[in-house]
Amino acid sequence: MDKLIVELPLIDAVKTFPMLRRYVKRMVTKDLNAEQGVMMISAQVSASIQNKIPKKLHDLGSFVLDCTIFTDIFARSLCDLGSSVNLMPKSVALSLGMTYFKPTSLRIAQFAFLMVFLKIGECLIPTDFVVLKYEEEPKDPLILGRSFLATAGATIDVKRGQIGLNIGDL
């Protein structure tokens, strides 16, 4: 074997081989002449080479959406990437006139029902909910989990505190 070629992301190579860090830093910080060429690097690699630490940001809070089911408005529906299901208190389901619930195999819930249309803006989004019986009513009654967020094409930008829905393909 004459040659050994290893492909490795630049950031990993810089972290693994300190000698390479000095070489890449010199390439980035000094003027390059036309014979040496130009090397484009990402901000992540540049920060690693220059030993920059990102500024610590504060918690921007929860992501909530205003939505409507039938004619009832829910002003703070919590978007939760940690939840695999959408949750609704039994009291809310009963107030919406829903009385037939399908049994579920989940340990945390007794009932589930299928296909409720959640209205956000002018768009209707089909959503399945698991109904829970709470001892005390939650502050934000609806919890919208990953299944809803995926259906709605949610894009969450934690740094900017923004959530966007891309529901044009429904």
C-alpha positions as CSV (number, residue, x, y, z in Angstrom):
1,M,0.0,0.0,0.0
2,D,1.5,3.3,-1.1
3,K,-1.0,5.8,0.2
4,L,-3.5,6.0,3.1
5,I,-6.3,8.6,2.6
6,V,-8.4,9.5,5.6
7,E,-11.4,11.8,5.2
8,L,-12.2,13.7,8.4
9,P,-14.2,16.8,9.0
10,L,-11.8,19.8,9.5
11,I,-13.2,20.6,12.9
12,D,-12.4,17.0,14.1
13,A,-8.9,17.1,12.6
14,V,-8.2,20.4,14.3
15,K,-9.3,19.1,17.7
16,T,-7.4,15.8,17.2
17,F,-4.1,17.2,15.9
18,P,-2.9,20.4,17.7
19,M,-0.2,20.9,15.0
20,L,-2.9,21.2,12.4
21,R,-4.6,23.9,14.5
22,R,-1.5,26.2,14.2
23,Y,-1.2,25.5,10.5
24,V,-4.9,26.2,9.7
25,K,-4.8,29.3,12.0
26,R,-1.8,30.7,10.1
27,M,-3.6,30.0,6.8
28,V,-6.7,31.8,8.0
29,T,-5.1,34.8,9.7
30,K,-2.3,35.6,7.3
31,D,-2.7,36.9,3.8
32,L,-2.7,34.2,1.2
33,N,-1.0,34.8,-2.2
34,A,-2.5,33.6,-5.5
35,E,-0.2,30.6,-5.6
36,Q,-1.5,29.2,-2.3
37,G,-5.1,29.5,-3.2
38,V,-8.1,30.4,-1.0
39,M,-9.7,28.2,1.7
40,M,-13.3,28.8,2.8
41,I,-14.1,27.6,6.3
42,S,-17.3,27.7,8.3
43,A,-17.8,29.9,11.4
44,Q,-17.8,26.8,13.6
45,V,-14.3,25.8,12.4
46,S,-13.1,29.4,12.6
47,A,-14.3,29.7,16.2
48,S,-12.6,26.4,17.1
49,I,-9.3,27.5,15.5
50,Q,-9.3,30.8,17.3
51,N,-10.5,29.3,20.6
52,K,-13.5,31.5,20.7
53,I,-16.3,30.6,23.1
54,P,-19.9,31.5,22.1
55,K,-21.7,34.0,24.3
56,K,-24.1,32.3,26.8
57,L,-27.7,33.2,26.1
58,H,-30.6,33.3,28.6
59,D,-33.7,31.1,28.5
60,L,-36.3,32.6,26.2
61,G,-39.1,30.5,27.7
62,S,-41.6,28.1,26.2
63,F,-42.8,28.0,22.6
64,V,-46.6,28.5,22.4
65,L,-49.1,28.8,19.6
66,D,-52.6,30.3,19.6
67,C,-55.0,27.8,18.1
68,T,-58.7,27.1,17.8
69,I,-60.7,23.9,18.0
70,F,-64.3,24.3,16.7
71,T,-65.0,27.7,18.1
72,D,-63.0,27.5,21.3
73,I,-59.7,29.5,21.3
74,F,-56.7,28.2,23.1
75,A,-54.3,31.2,23.6
76,R,-51.3,29.3,24.8
77,S,-50.9,25.8,23.4
78,L,-47.5,24.5,24.5
79,C,-45.2,23.2,21.8
80,D,-43.1,20.4,23.4
81,L,-40.4,18.5,21.4
82,G,-40.0,16.2,24.3
83,S,-43.6,14.8,24.0
84,S,-44.3,12.1,21.4
85,V,-48.1,12.7,21.7
86,N,-50.4,15.6,21.8
87,L,-52.2,16.0,25.2
88,M,-55.5,17.5,26.2
89,P,-57.2,17.5,29.6
90,K,-60.4,15.5,29.8
91,S,-62.3,18.6,31.0
92,V,-61.4,20.4,27.8
93,A,-62.5,17.5,25.6
94,L,-65.8,17.3,27.4
95,S,-66.3,21.1,27.1
96,L,-65.7,20.7,23.3
97,G,-68.6,18.2,23.2
98,M,-66.4,15.1,22.8
99,T,-67.8,12.2,24.7
100,Y,-66.6,9.1,22.7
101,F,-63.0,8.3,23.5
102,K,-61.1,5.4,22.1
103,P,-59.1,3.4,24.7
104,T,-55.3,3.7,24.6
105,S,-52.5,1.4,25.7
106,L,-50.5,4.3,27.1
107,R,-49.8,4.0,30.9
108,I,-50.3,7.7,31.5
109,A,-53.7,8.0,29.8
110,Q,-57.0,6.3,29.9
111,F,-58.4,7.6,26.6
112,A,-57.4,8.8,23.2
113,F,-59.4,10.1,20.3
114,L,-58.5,10.6,16.7
115,M,-58.5,13.4,14.1
116,V,-59.4,16.8,15.6
117,F,-58.8,19.7,13.3
118,L,-56.7,22.4,15.0
119,K,-57.0,25.8,13.4
120,I,-53.9,28.0,13.4
121,G,-54.4,31.2,11.5
122,E,-56.5,30.2,8.5
123,C,-55.1,26.6,8.2
124,L,-56.7,23.5,9.6
125,I,-54.2,20.8,10.8
126,P,-55.4,17.3,11.5
127,T,-54.2,16.3,15.0
128,D,-54.6,13.3,17.3
129,F,-54.9,13.9,21.0
130,V,-54.4,11.7,24.1
131,V,-56.9,12.7,26.8
132,L,-55.7,12.9,30.3
133,K,-57.6,13.4,33.6
134,Y,-55.7,16.0,35.6
135,E,-56.1,16.6,39.3
136,E,-55.5,20.3,38.7
137,E,-56.1,22.1,35.4
138,P,-52.8,23.0,33.7
139,K,-52.0,26.6,32.8
140,D,-51.6,25.7,29.2
141,P,-54.3,23.1,28.5
142,L,-53.1,21.8,25.2
143,I,-49.6,20.2,24.7
144,L,-48.6,19.9,21.1
145,G,-46.0,17.2,20.7
146,R,-43.7,16.1,17.9
147,S,-46.4,14.5,15.9
148,F,-48.3,17.8,15.5
149,L,-45.0,19.8,15.0
150,A,-44.0,17.4,12.2
151,T,-47.4,17.6,10.5
152,A,-47.4,21.4,10.7
153,G,-43.8,21.5,9.4
154,A,-42.6,23.4,12.5
155,T,-39.2,25.1,12.4
156,I,-38.1,26.2,15.9
157,D,-35.3,28.8,16.3
158,V,-34.4,28.7,19.9
159,K,-31.8,31.4,19.6
160,R,-34.3,33.9,18.2
161,G,-37.3,32.6,20.2
162,Q,-39.3,32.0,17.0
163,I,-41.5,29.1,15.8
164,G,-42.6,28.9,12.2
165,L,-45.1,26.6,10.5
166,N,-44.6,25.4,7.0
167,I,-48.0,24.0,6.2
168,G,-48.3,24.9,2.5
169,D,-47.8,21.3,1.4
170,L,-50.9,19.9,3.2
